[in-house]
Amino acid sequence: MAFWSGETLEQKLPNLIKPFEPDSIDCAAYTLHVGGEVYVSPDREVSTPSRHTKQKLDEREGFTIPPGQFGFLTTKEVISVPDNALAFISIKARMKFSGLVNISGFHVDPGYEGELLFSVLNAGPKPLHLMQGQPLFLIWYADIDRETRFKKGPSSGFHGIDPKLINGISGEILSLQSLSDKQRALEGDLNQKLQKQQTQVSILTALVTVLIGLAVGIVGWQLRTYLGTS
C-alpha cells in the first residue's frame, strides 16, 4: 500500500472530490470542510430535547457542541474512492487538542461515493464553536494491490443526515460535565435552603430570648409587688 503524495492528489482529486480546491492539499492529505447539515445532541439548556433535530446551515453559519455532547457533521465535499484505492479520515489536530473526538470510522472503502458523515464527541470541558465551511477534516488516499470487486455500491454514500440516525439519540446525553453542573446546582440550592433555615432559627432564637426576658421581668415585678404588700 502506498499513500498518494501531494502531487498525486493534485493530479487525481479534481475527478474525485467536488468541489476541489488546490489550496486544500495539505502535504499528503486533503482538507475537507464542514457541510451544510449538522446534528448536535441537546444538553440541559434545551427546553424540549425530544423535539431537537438536525440543523440546516447557511454559508459560514456557526453552531456549538456543548461539553460531553455528541454530533453528526457532514462534509461540504462529495468524495469518491476508486476501486483500486482506500481512504483514511481524521479530524485536524487543533480541534483534537480542544477535545473534539472522532468516534466514527477511520477509513472509506473502495467504491464509496457521497458526502462523509463524521460522528464526533466533545470530550473537553468547554463548548466547541464551529461553523459551516470551516476546514476541519483530513483525508488520505492510498493504493491497494489491485482493483477490487469487494467495494461499496454507488448508492451507499451519505447525502445529508438520515433521520433514522437521530432517533436513538434525540434525548440529552448525561455527560460527566452535565452531571457535575447538576451537582453544583443542587449544592447551591441546598446551601440557599440552609442559609434560609439558619436565618429563621436566628430570628426565632432572638424572639425566644426577648420573650424569656419579658417573662422574667414580669415575674420579678409580680414578686416585688407581692413581697412589698405582705
Wavefront OBJ file of the C-alpha trace (Angstrom):
o trace
v 0.000 0.000 0.000
v 1.367 3.422 -0.984
v -0.153 6.716 0.136
v -0.721 9.328 -2.517
v 1.687 12.247 -2.498
v 0.603 15.855 -2.747
v 1.456 15.789 -6.449
v -0.713 12.705 -6.998
v -3.561 14.324 -5.045
v -3.271 17.416 -7.229
v -3.493 15.254 -10.316
v -6.282 12.853 -9.316
v -8.541 14.625 -6.824
v -10.248 17.050 -9.245
v -12.118 13.969 -10.522
v -12.708 12.520 -7.038
v -13.635 15.463 -4.794
v -16.298 18.056 -5.631
v -15.754 20.924 -5.141
v -11.977 20.609 -5.366
v -9.680 23.398 -4.133
v -5.945 23.072 -4.874
v -5.123 25.128 -1.762
v -6.740 22.430 0.401
v -3.914 19.965 -0.296
v -2.012 19.629 2.989
v 1.214 17.699 2.347
v -0.046 14.163 1.585
v -3.592 14.870 2.796
v -6.571 16.886 1.590
v -8.577 19.189 3.899
v -12.354 18.762 3.946
v -14.819 21.339 5.265
v -17.935 21.297 7.469
v -21.034 20.891 5.327
v -24.489 22.428 5.399
v -26.220 19.928 7.696
v -25.353 19.027 11.305
v -26.955 17.422 14.319
v -25.868 18.084 17.910
v -27.387 16.190 20.837
v -29.231 18.523 23.245
v -27.904 19.384 26.686
v -29.913 20.587 29.696
v -30.165 24.089 28.208
v -32.600 22.800 25.548
v -36.179 23.050 26.806
v -37.643 20.175 24.735
v -34.875 17.629 23.939
v -37.324 15.188 22.335
v -38.091 17.735 19.583
v -34.449 18.542 18.893
v -33.477 17.740 15.310
v -30.850 18.304 12.649
v -29.932 21.790 11.564
v -29.526 23.288 8.094
v -26.677 25.773 8.000
v -26.293 28.813 5.825
v -22.873 29.691 4.470
v -20.443 30.454 7.350
v -23.216 29.957 9.929
v -21.971 28.892 13.352
v -23.099 26.201 15.779
v -21.938 24.848 19.143
v -21.237 21.391 20.557
v -21.650 21.585 24.371
v -19.264 19.687 26.672
v -19.962 15.960 26.695
v -22.413 16.119 23.799
v -22.426 14.196 20.540
v -22.765 15.372 16.965
v -23.116 14.308 13.335
v -21.171 16.541 10.952
v -21.339 16.288 7.167
v -18.645 17.401 4.763
v -19.206 20.145 2.216
v -17.450 17.992 -0.346
v -18.762 14.924 -2.126
v -15.897 12.442 -2.350
v -15.225 9.302 -4.386
v -12.781 6.470 -3.773
v -11.592 4.490 -6.809
v -11.924 0.709 -6.915
v -8.150 0.353 -6.578
v -7.737 2.669 -3.586
v -8.648 3.162 0.074
v -9.020 6.417 2.011
v -8.351 7.297 5.644
v -10.022 10.159 7.530
v -9.404 12.142 10.688
v -10.034 15.486 12.432
v -7.440 18.249 12.281
v -5.094 18.245 15.277
v -6.020 21.682 16.620
v -9.634 20.638 17.202
v -8.492 17.334 18.714
v -6.477 19.316 21.250
v -9.670 21.223 22.120
v -11.473 17.944 22.888
v -13.251 17.071 19.628
v -13.021 13.304 19.126
v -13.909 11.313 16.013
v -15.908 8.278 17.175
v -16.966 7.083 13.730
v -14.910 5.017 11.307
v -11.419 5.979 10.241
v -11.421 4.726 6.648
v -13.502 4.989 3.474
v -13.996 1.839 1.380
v -13.235 1.407 -2.327
v -16.166 2.427 -4.491
v -17.634 4.880 -1.962
v -19.286 7.990 -3.364
v -21.031 10.691 -1.365
v -20.573 13.124 1.496
v -18.671 11.934 4.549
v -20.532 11.790 7.850
v -18.424 12.218 10.973
v -19.677 11.133 14.392
v -17.954 13.352 16.941
v -17.909 13.882 20.699
v -16.886 16.982 22.627
v -14.768 15.370 25.335
v -13.453 18.731 26.537
v -14.669 20.921 29.430
v -15.863 23.844 27.271
v -18.314 24.322 24.381
v -16.767 23.999 20.926
v -17.785 26.658 18.420
v -17.735 25.550 14.775
v -19.184 26.863 11.530
v -20.220 25.812 8.063
v -17.288 25.836 5.651
v -14.690 25.502 8.412
v -11.652 23.376 7.439
v -11.965 20.560 9.959
v -11.252 17.127 8.464
v -8.391 15.422 6.639
v -8.497 12.620 4.078
v -5.603 10.492 2.799
v -5.730 8.212 -0.250
v -3.701 5.027 -0.655
v -3.408 2.455 -3.436
v -4.364 -1.152 -2.824
v -2.720 -4.009 -4.723
v -5.458 -4.382 -7.345
v -8.837 -3.107 -8.482
v -11.269 -4.907 -6.212
v -14.772 -6.252 -6.718
v -15.320 -6.048 -2.933
v -16.406 -2.443 -2.914
v -19.206 -0.090 -1.979
v -22.075 0.436 -4.388
v -22.737 3.835 -5.969
v -25.808 4.442 -3.735
v -24.081 3.594 -0.443
v -22.775 7.095 0.302
v -24.301 9.712 2.608
v -26.211 12.688 1.265
v -27.214 14.614 4.361
v -28.117 13.127 7.752
v -30.671 10.319 7.750
v -33.322 10.950 10.464
v -33.001 7.270 11.435
v -29.558 8.052 12.814
v -31.022 10.734 15.089
v -33.964 8.789 16.524
v -31.881 6.808 19.002
v -30.009 9.805 20.438
v -32.622 12.593 20.450
v -32.573 12.983 24.246
v -29.953 14.568 26.450
v -26.749 12.603 26.878
v -25.805 12.730 30.557
v -22.134 13.539 30.342
v -19.750 13.925 33.262
v -19.839 17.662 32.663
v -23.644 17.855 32.796
v -23.747 15.677 35.923
v -21.152 17.935 37.535
v -23.217 21.015 36.629
v -26.326 19.420 38.105
v -24.459 18.530 41.291
v -23.238 22.117 41.666
v -26.791 23.391 41.089
v -28.151 21.040 43.772
v -25.398 22.106 46.174
v -26.272 25.745 45.504
v -29.986 25.113 46.190
v -29.134 23.208 49.369
v -26.851 25.987 50.610
v -29.567 28.573 49.982
v -32.094 26.486 51.917
v -29.641 26.000 54.790
v -28.902 29.721 54.914
v -32.640 30.471 54.945
v -33.194 27.998 57.773
v -30.261 29.431 59.734
v -31.744 32.913 59.346
v -35.127 31.661 60.565
v -33.510 29.906 63.545
v -31.618 33.086 64.425
v -34.844 35.107 64.330
v -36.686 32.534 66.461
v -33.794 32.450 68.926
v -33.888 36.237 69.265
v -37.662 36.194 69.759
v -37.421 33.470 72.385
v -34.695 35.419 74.183
v -36.870 38.563 74.206
v -39.892 36.604 75.423
v -37.885 34.954 78.203
v -36.542 38.364 79.220
v -40.073 39.770 79.327
v -41.345 36.778 81.291
v -38.534 37.098 83.859
v -39.198 40.803 84.163
v -42.934 40.261 84.703
v -42.359 37.515 87.279
v -39.830 39.685 89.111
v -42.202 42.648 89.130
v -45.019 40.461 90.467
v -42.762 39.081 93.219
v -41.643 42.522 94.239
v -45.238 43.697 94.283
v -46.321 40.674 96.357
v -43.468 40.952 98.844
v -43.960 44.672 99.162
v -47.594 44.213 100.215
v -47.022 41.323 102.591
l 1 2 3 4 5 6 7 8 9 10 11 12 13 14 15 16 17 18 19 20 21 22 23 24 25 26 27 28 29 30 31 32 33 34 35 36 37 38 39 40 41 42 43 44 45 46 47 48 49 50 51 52 53 54 55 56 57 58 59 60 61 62 63 64 65 66 67 68 69 70 71 72 73 74 75 76 77 78 79 80 81 82 83 84 85 86 87 88 89 90 91 92 93 94 95 96 97 98 99 100 101 102 103 104 105 106 107 108 109 110 111 112 113 114 115 116 117 118 119 120 121 122 123 124 125 126 127 128 129 130 131 132 133 134 135 136 137 138 139 140 141 142 143 144 145 146 147 148 149 150 151 152 153 154 155 156 157 158 159 160 161 162 163 164 165 166 167 168 169 170 171 172 173 174 175 176 177 178 179 180 181 182 183 184 185 186 187 188 189 190 191 192 193 194 195 196 197 198 199 200 201 202 203 204 205 206 207 208 209 210 211 212 213 214 215 216 217 218 219 220 221 222 223 224 225 226 227 228 229 230
